[in-house]
């Protein structure tokens, strides 16, 4: 927790220092007579972000005078500093990373929904998995075991702890190991970890090798859990609200298109991940509603506070205002 908070705090200091030196130039991200606004977005190479790739391809962003570039990172905790520093104008992050940032007074603002759980136990796009020959049968058996998550002290371990609680186990005994999603199937096969929290497409990779789902951790937190959001810096939100408005509109159109066109989603996934066609066809797709689920975010905030992720209770109104 200290390591994550320190990264966010240092990033915030760098942003403040940059502004004080007058180095920021809002003209870099706003449209001019010479062409559209150049916008970079930090994303993660997982199924969750398929809508923004589709939106770029279909012209939803260019139609709003946005020249979109997508760059990948390991997780929201790494993307937050990128948005603060100006490396990205917008970023994609799980909601717990954003709540941590808000409680640390990091100047960011959530602007539009990112992805949501299907709400179906055993049929969600994210799950805790084990090898076929593992003695682990359910979430309560994770106590004392090593479990891979993409970033520590975040939505993965918080939601897994809730799965363990609901199954009658002791969540304090779970040992979390930070591993990137693409590397998790190999880590599980090699015995580096006992279980892994994976999302698509890594979930289908594990299943194809005989892996078993033992917990639907998103579903255990709340029905139709809002898992991630797109966000920007408070500075950009204040200085260029028109750009934020156009980005939100393009993103909402992209979300609606993805939710209504699963075949298009499966096709676009092959352009930014390196997985075979058979695995893509087997993917469990998430939901992409245009609006976030406030009740599910409040549940995550309560659990995160219970697990000691936050120095103070997250204030969701401040995160979205």
C-alpha positions as CSV (number, residue, x, y, z in Angstrom):
1,X,0.0,0.0,0.0
2,X,2.8,2.4,0.9
3,X,4.5,1.7,-2.4
4,X,1.4,2.4,-4.5
5,X,0.5,5.5,-2.5
6,X,4.1,6.8,-2.8
7,X,4.0,6.4,-6.6
8,X,0.7,8.3,-6.8
9,X,1.9,11.1,-4.5
10,X,5.2,11.5,-6.3
11,X,3.3,11.8,-9.6
12,X,1.0,14.4,-8.1
13,X,4.0,16.5,-6.9
14,X,5.5,16.3,-10.4
15,X,2.3,17.6,-11.9
16,X,2.1,20.5,-9.5
17,X,5.8,21.3,-10.1
18,X,5.3,21.2,-13.8
19,X,2.4,23.6,-13.6
20,X,4.3,26.0,-11.4
21,X,7.1,26.1,-14.0
22,X,4.7,27.0,-16.7
23,X,5.6,24.0,-18.8
24,X,2.0,22.9,-19.5
25,X,0.6,23.8,-22.9
26,X,-3.1,23.0,-23.2
27,X,-2.8,23.7,-27.0
28,X,-1.2,20.2,-27.3
29,X,-4.5,18.5,-26.6
30,X,-7.1,20.9,-28.0
31,X,-8.1,21.1,-31.6
32,X,-6.8,24.0,-33.7
33,X,-7.2,25.3,-37.2
34,X,-4.5,22.8,-38.2
35,X,-6.4,19.7,-37.3
36,X,-7.9,17.6,-34.5
37,X,-6.9,17.3,-30.9
38,X,-4.1,14.8,-30.3
39,X,-5.2,12.5,-27.5
40,X,-3.3,9.7,-25.9
41,X,-5.1,7.2,-23.7
42,X,-3.4,4.7,-21.4
43,X,-5.1,1.3,-21.6
44,X,-4.4,-2.4,-20.6
45,X,-4.2,-5.1,-23.3
46,X,-7.3,-7.0,-22.1
47,X,-10.8,-7.5,-23.4
48,X,-12.1,-4.7,-21.2
49,X,-10.8,-2.0,-23.6
50,X,-12.2,-3.4,-26.8
51,X,-14.8,-0.6,-27.1
52,X,-12.2,2.2,-27.4
53,X,-10.3,0.3,-30.1
54,X,-13.6,-0.2,-31.9
55,X,-14.5,3.5,-31.4
56,X,-11.2,4.5,-33.0
57,X,-11.7,2.2,-35.9
58,X,-15.3,3.2,-36.5
59,X,-14.5,6.9,-36.5
60,X,-16.4,7.8,-33.3
61,X,-13.4,9.8,-32.0
62,X,-12.3,11.3,-35.3
63,X,-16.0,12.4,-35.9
64,X,-15.5,14.5,-32.8
65,X,-12.2,16.0,-33.9
66,X,-10.1,13.7,-31.8
67,X,-6.9,12.0,-33.1
68,X,-6.7,9.1,-30.8
69,X,-3.6,7.1,-29.8
70,X,-3.7,4.1,-27.5
71,X,-0.7,3.0,-25.3
72,X,-0.6,0.0,-23.0
73,X,0.4,-0.3,-19.4
74,X,0.2,-3.2,-16.8
75,X,-2.6,-1.7,-14.7
76,X,-4.4,1.3,-13.4
77,X,-1.8,2.0,-10.7
78,X,0.7,2.6,-13.4
79,X,-1.6,4.5,-15.7
80,X,-2.6,7.1,-13.0
81,X,0.8,8.7,-12.9
82,X,0.9,8.8,-16.7
83,X,-2.3,10.8,-16.8
84,X,-1.0,13.1,-14.0
85,X,2.3,13.8,-15.8
86,X,0.6,14.5,-19.1
87,X,1.9,11.4,-20.8
88,X,-1.8,10.5,-21.4
89,X,-4.8,12.8,-21.6
90,X,-7.1,10.0,-20.4
91,X,-6.5,6.6,-18.9
92,X,-8.3,3.4,-18.1
93,X,-8.2,2.1,-14.6
94,X,-9.9,-0.3,-12.2
95,X,-12.1,1.7,-9.8
96,X,-10.1,0.8,-6.7
97,X,-6.9,2.4,-8.1
98,X,-9.0,5.6,-8.7
99,X,-10.4,5.4,-5.2
100,X,-6.9,5.1,-3.7
101,X,-5.8,8.1,-5.7
102,X,-8.8,10.1,-4.5
103,X,-8.1,9.3,-0.9
104,X,-4.5,10.5,-1.4
105,X,-5.8,13.8,-2.9
106,X,-4.4,13.0,-6.3
107,X,-6.0,15.4,-8.8
108,X,-7.9,13.1,-11.1
109,X,-11.5,12.9,-12.3
110,X,-13.5,9.9,-13.5
111,X,-15.3,10.8,-16.7
112,X,-17.0,7.8,-18.2
113,X,-17.7,4.1,-17.6
114,X,-15.2,1.5,-18.7
115,X,-16.4,-2.0,-18.2
116,X,-18.8,-4.0,-16.0
117,X,-19.2,-7.6,-14.7
118,X,-21.7,-9.8,-16.4
119,X,-23.1,-10.5,-12.9
120,X,-23.2,-14.3,-13.7
121,X,-21.4,-16.7,-11.3
122,X,-19.1,-18.9,-13.2
123,X,-19.8,-17.0,-16.4
124,X,-17.9,-13.7,-15.9
125,X,-15.0,-12.2,-17.8
126,X,-12.8,-12.3,-14.7
127,X,-12.3,-15.2,-12.3
128,X,-10.0,-16.9,-9.9
129,X,-8.6,-20.0,-11.5
130,X,-6.4,-23.0,-10.6
131,X,-4.7,-25.8,-12.5
132,X,-6.7,-28.9,-13.3
133,X,-4.8,-31.0,-10.8
134,X,-4.9,-28.4,-8.0
135,X,-6.3,-29.5,-4.6
136,X,-8.0,-26.1,-4.3
137,X,-11.7,-26.6,-4.7
138,X,-13.2,-23.3,-3.7
139,X,-12.4,-19.8,-2.5
140,X,-12.0,-20.7,1.1
141,X,-9.1,-23.0,0.2
142,X,-7.1,-20.0,-0.9
143,X,-6.1,-19.2,2.7
144,X,-2.3,-19.7,3.0
145,X,-1.9,-20.0,-0.8
146,X,-0.2,-17.8,-3.4
147,X,-2.6,-16.0,-5.7
148,X,-1.5,-13.9,-8.7
149,X,-3.0,-10.4,-9.2
150,X,-2.0,-7.8,-11.8
151,X,-1.3,-5.1,-9.2
152,X,-1.1,-5.4,-5.4
153,X,-3.5,-3.8,-3.0
154,X,-6.2,-3.3,-5.6
155,X,-9.5,-4.5,-7.0
156,X,-8.1,-8.0,-7.5
157,X,-7.1,-8.8,-4.0
158,X,-10.0,-6.9,-2.4
159,X,-12.6,-8.8,-4.5
160,X,-10.8,-12.1,-3.9
161,X,-10.9,-11.6,-0.2
162,X,-14.7,-11.1,-0.4
163,X,-15.0,-14.4,-2.3
164,X,-13.0,-16.1,0.5
165,X,-15.2,-14.5,3.2
166,X,-18.4,-15.6,1.5
167,X,-17.1,-19.1,1.2
168,X,-16.3,-19.3,4.9
169,X,-12.6,-18.9,4.7
170,X,-10.0,-16.6,6.3
171,X,-9.1,-13.9,3.7
172,X,-6.1,-12.6,5.9
173,X,-4.2,-15.7,5.0
174,X,-4.1,-15.3,1.2
175,X,-0.7,-14.4,-0.2
176,X,-0.9,-12.1,-3.2
177,X,1.8,-12.0,-5.9
178,X,2.0,-9.3,-8.5
179,X,2.2,-10.7,-12.1
180,X,1.0,-9.2,-15.4
181,X,-2.2,-10.7,-16.8
182,X,-0.4,-12.1,-20.0
183,X,2.1,-13.8,-17.8
184,X,-0.4,-15.4,-15.4
185,X,-1.2,-18.6,-17.4
186,X,2.5,-19.5,-17.5
187,X,3.0,-18.7,-13.8
188,X,0.1,-20.9,-12.9
189,X,1.3,-23.8,-15.1
190,X,4.8,-23.5,-13.7
191,X,3.7,-23.6,-10.1
192,X,4.9,-20.1,-9.4
193,X,1.5,-19.4,-7.8
194,X,-1.3,-21.7,-6.6
195,X,-4.1,-19.7,-8.2
196,X,-4.5,-16.6,-10.4
197,X,-7.1,-13.9,-10.8
198,X,-7.3,-13.6,-14.6
199,X,-9.5,-11.6,-16.9
200,X,-10.2,-12.2,-20.6
201,X,-8.3,-13.2,-22.8
202,X,-6.1,-14.8,-20.2
203,X,-9.1,-16.5,-18.6
204,X,-9.8,-18.4,-21.8
205,X,-6.1,-19.3,-22.2
206,X,-6.2,-20.9,-18.7
207,X,-9.5,-22.7,-19.4
208,X,-8.1,-24.1,-22.7
209,X,-5.3,-25.7,-20.7
210,X,-7.8,-27.4,-18.4
211,X,-7.8,-24.8,-15.7
212,X,-10.7,-24.6,-13.3
213,X,-12.7,-21.5,-12.1
214,X,-13.1,-21.6,-8.3
215,X,-14.5,-18.1,-7.7
216,X,-16.3,-15.3,-9.6
217,X,-14.8,-12.6,-7.5
218,X,-16.5,-9.6,-9.2
219,X,-19.9,-11.2,-8.8
220,X,-19.2,-11.9,-5.1
221,X,-18.7,-8.1,-4.5
222,X,-21.9,-6.8,-6.1
223,X,-24.3,-7.6,-8.9
224,X,-23.3,-5.9,-12.2
225,X,-20.1,-4.6,-10.6
226,X,-18.6,-1.5,-12.3
227,X,-15.0,-2.7,-12.6
228,X,-13.2,0.1,-14.4
229,X,-13.6,3.7,-15.6
230,X,-11.9,6.1,-17.9
231,X,-10.5,9.2,-16.2
232,X,-8.5,12.4,-16.7
233,X,-6.5,14.9,-14.7
234,X,-8.4,17.5,-12.8
235,X,-6.2,20.0,-14.6
236,X,-7.4,18.9,-18.1
237,X,-11.0,18.7,-16.9
238,X,-10.8,22.3,-15.8
239,X,-8.8,23.7,-18.7
240,X,-10.5,21.9,-21.6
241,X,-14.0,20.8,-20.7
242,X,-15.0,20.7,-24.3
243,X,-12.3,18.0,-25.1
244,X,-13.5,16.0,-22.1
245,X,-17.1,16.3,-23.3
246,X,-16.2,15.1,-26.8
247,X,-14.1,12.2,-25.4
248,X,-17.0,11.1,-23.2
249,X,-19.5,11.2,-26.0
250,X,-17.2,9.2,-28.3
251,X,-16.6,6.7,-25.5
252,X,-20.3,6.3,-24.7
253,X,-20.9,5.6,-28.4
254,X,-18.1,3.1,-28.4
255,X,-19.4,1.3,-25.3
256,X,-22.9,1.0,-26.8
257,X,-21.5,-0.3,-30.1
258,X,-19.4,-2.9,-28.3
259,X,-22.2,-4.1,-26.2
260,X,-24.4,-4.6,-29.2
261,X,-21.8,-6.1,-31.5
262,X,-20.0,-9.1,-29.8
263,X,-18.7,-10.4,-33.1
264,X,-17.0,-7.0,-33.7
265,X,-15.5,-7.2,-30.2
266,X,-14.0,-10.6,-30.9
267,X,-12.6,-9.4,-34.1
268,X,-11.0,-6.2,-32.7
269,X,-9.4,-8.1,-29.8
270,X,-7.2,-9.9,-32.3
271,X,-5.7,-6.6,-33.3
272,X,-4.3,-5.6,-29.9
273,X,-3.7,-9.0,-28.2
274,X,-1.7,-12.0,-29.4
275,X,-4.1,-14.8,-29.0
276,X,-5.4,-17.4,-31.5
277,X,-8.8,-17.3,-33.2
278,X,-10.1,-20.4,-31.2
279,X,-9.4,-18.6,-27.9
280,X,-11.0,-15.4,-29.1
281,X,-14.1,-17.4,-30.1
282,X,-14.3,-18.8,-26.6
283,X,-14.0,-15.5,-24.7
284,X,-16.6,-14.6,-22.1
285,X,-17.3,-11.0,-22.9
286,X,-18.1,-8.4,-20.1
287,X,-20.8,-5.8,-20.2
288,X,-20.3,-2.3,-21.4
289,X,-23.1,-0.1,-20.1
290,X,-22.9,3.6,-20.8
291,X,-23.4,4.5,-17.1
292,X,-21.5,3.2,-14.0
293,X,-23.3,1.4,-11.1
294,X,-23.0,3.7,-8.1
295,X,-24.1,1.0,-5.6
296,X,-21.4,-1.4,-6.7
297,X,-18.8,1.3,-6.3
298,X,-20.0,2.0,-2.8
299,X,-19.6,-1.8,-2.0
300,X,-16.0,-1.8,-3.3
301,X,-15.2,1.3,-1.3
302,X,-16.5,-0.4,1.9
303,X,-14.5,-3.5,1.2
304,X,-11.4,-1.6,0.4
305,X,-11.6,0.4,3.6
306,X,-12.3,-2.9,5.6
307,X,-9.1,-4.4,4.0
308,X,-7.0,-1.3,4.8
309,X,-6.5,-0.1,1.2
310,X,-7.5,3.5,2.0
311,X,-6.2,5.9,4.6
312,X,-9.7,7.4,4.7
313,X,-13.0,6.6,3.2
314,X,-13.3,7.2,-0.5
315,X,-15.5,10.2,-1.5
316,X,-17.1,9.1,-4.7
317,X,-18.7,12.5,-5.3
318,X,-15.3,14.1,-5.4
319,X,-14.0,11.5,-7.8
320,X,-16.7,12.2,-10.3
321,X,-17.4,15.9,-9.7
